[in-house]
Structure formats: C-alpha cells, structure tokens
Amino acid sequence: MLPSPPRTLRLLLALAVALAAWVWPVDSRDVVRAFDAPETAYGPGHRGIDISAPAGSAVVAPQDGTVRFAGPVAGRPVVSIEHAGGLVSSFEPVEPTVSAGDVVVAGEQIGVLLAGHAPGQPRLHLGARLHGAYVDPLGLLGVERPVLLPMAGTKLGRQARG
C-alpha cells in the first residue's frame, strides 16, 4: 500500500480541482450584472453574477459535485452544489430536476431557469462561495476582469524602459 501524500500536497490538489475552470451554467455568456462584494457579511452588495437567458433554459452543473440543496429559499427556487475544495455554487430562480444528495457532473442538467429574478428580464443568478466566503464566479468561469487601457492619442506618463 502506498503512503498517503502529505497534508499540504492534498490541500494543493484539492485547490487545483476546485479552481479548474467551470462550464457556463446556461448557453448565454451575457453577464448583465456583475459581482459586487459587500464590505461586511450583512452589508449591501451583489453576491454573484446575473446571466441573461430565456426562461425555460436548461441550467447545468458548472463542475462535478454533490447537490447540497434544491428547493425554495424565501419563496424562490434555488439549487446549490458542493464541489471539491470547499467550493459551493448556487443558482436561482431554478426549478430543480435534481435532489439534495444527487451526484452531478459538469454539464449535467440540474434544473430549468424560471422568470422572476429581475422584473421583465429573465436571468440566472449564479453565486459562488469558497469556505463560506463569496467569490466572483467570473474567475471560476475562466473570465478575467477587463483592464482599462488609455484611449488612442492620449498622452501617457513616463514609459518604462527596458
């Protein structure tokens, strides 16, 4: 029998699995509201992203995991999935086609998008938590935040020489 790897190596492997790029949960890539981290645990903010998609769209698991919850929260249908490395994804408003305890693989349908997240604008709210702390799902989807560059013709400060 082989000895188990050291704890540090196991943690690094779990983190690498957890941070593997997710698949998009709906066909659309149209993010209509960005992540806005709250300053405090109960402060204002937007703890996920909203993706524009038609009601009735299939919603799929972004990564392998186990369904942690599927049911109503404050009157809205929610599905959450526990992934490796302490990562949890959540989706609303989604009519679940899965139940708590179900094992799902990336790309497997977990529900159907319902109308109601934003009045008159069907959209999926996708949230992510790592060890209980909300994180921006865009990074997990392999999308980096844009970097603003100066407009053409504007004068830049000192240029680095090298």
HELIX and SHEET records of a PDB file:
HELIX    1   1 ARG A    7  ALA A   18  1                                  12    
HELIX    2   2 ALA A   84  GLY A   86  5                                   3    
HELIX    3   3 PRO A  137  LEU A  140  1                                   4    
SHEET    1   A 7 VAL A  31  ARG A  33  0                                        
SHEET    2   A 7 ILE A  49  SER A  52 -1                                        
SHEET    3   A 7 ARG A 123  LEU A 130 -1                                        
SHEET    4   A 7 LEU A  87  GLU A  92 -1                                        
SHEET    5   A 7 ARG A  76  GLU A  82 -1                                        
SHEET    6   A 7 GLY A  65  VAL A  73 -1                                        
SHEET    7   A 7 VAL A 103  VAL A 104 -1                                        
SHEET    1   B 4 VAL A  31  ARG A  33  0                                        
SHEET    2   B 4 ILE A  49  SER A  52 -1                                        
SHEET    3   B 4 ARG A 123  LEU A 130 -1                                        
SHEET    4   B 4 ALA A 133  TYR A 134 -1                                        
SHEET    1   C 3 ALA A  58  VAL A  60  0                                        
SHEET    2   C 3 GLN A 109  LEU A 113 -1                                        
SHEET    3   C 3 VAL A  94  PRO A  96 -1                                        
END                                                                             
